[in-house]
């Protein structure tokens, strides 16, 4: 964390005090007025700042550049604002000599200013340059030490002192969507998924997004990390579960491949959804369910389900780049899960692209029988049937 501190004590010192004596006038900073026995004049804010800046340095020649940099440091203006403020000050005091003009050098305030409640000796001590410098250093050092202490206390409280039953690390999402508007997904999708896990029990700690880049740096992971490197995150974070994700697909047809890494095991699966948010919401529910579920008595059932999820995930990944391998994965998956509508649809597409029209037609017909009331899946199947009919030159059915 980098903190930029701008403490200009010398500029604002007079603003802390309220009333000052300048010749026969009384300057009230709080009300921005200059009073004499029978008059009271209002002062514009910037004119007051110029007056205090020059009065603080009475006897010194102050350049226009210095005034612009210190009084108008937040806006871009020209020299005219300085001329106007100098003219205003001279008119306020009805004394053109209160500010001397030195051509090409600057301006000099010729009258001393005194707090009404302080003596001249005390004022000179406060305004002395060494005192101001030491005071600045003190405040800066104190502020830095305070920030370091707060960060250290926060880290220790959240990560070391509290004994959590589980610690979860959600890694950035590997984005394989071609469209540039989805570049936010790498960190933005990760933040969304973390936010969807916010209602977990207090005994489960989820690392917030601000810590993830630091964890990856400490583990030596680059932006394009591999699954084989995940163990490094376990070593530096003390995590019990690490969530690795990869997004494929395009608009209205997203495939979120996920891996839930345990210390000695990996659960893998894929989520299909028409929206990125929907896919992340489903994954969050799966993570919550996975964390809370007790270990089943029948380990064979768990092993079979884990294998099926992993097989479908691998089929989806290869679907994006290697059709031949993907066909093999989907055929194996359907051998174990013959009524999977998702697998039937995707394998039908692969058969169609490889000109295996009859096979694609048979799988599509089976999917039509198995489909329930899911309108989106029904629309996909009908579109696929239309494309198959077009390949078979059955134009009326295709239309």
Secondary structure, 3 states (H helix, E strand, C coil): CCCCCCCCHHHHHHHHCCEEEECCEEEECCCCEEECCCCEEECCHHHHHHHHHHHHCCCCEECHHHHHHHHCCCCCCCCHHHHHHHHHHHHHHCCHHHEEEECCCEEEECCCCEECCCCHHHHHHHCCHHHHHHHHHHHHHHHHHHHHHHHHHHHHHHHHHCCCCEEEEECCCEECCCCHHHCCHHHHHHHHHHHHCCCCCCCEEECCHHHHHHHHHHHCCCCCCCHHHHHHHHHHHCCCEEEEEEEEEECCEEEEEEEEECCCCEEEEEEEECCHHHHHHHHHHHHHHHHHCCCCCCHHHHHHHHHHHHHHHHHHHHHCCCHHHHHHHHHHHHHHCCCCHHHHHHHHHHHHHCCCHHHHHHHHHHHHHHCCCCHHHHHHHHHHHHHHHHHCCCHHHHC
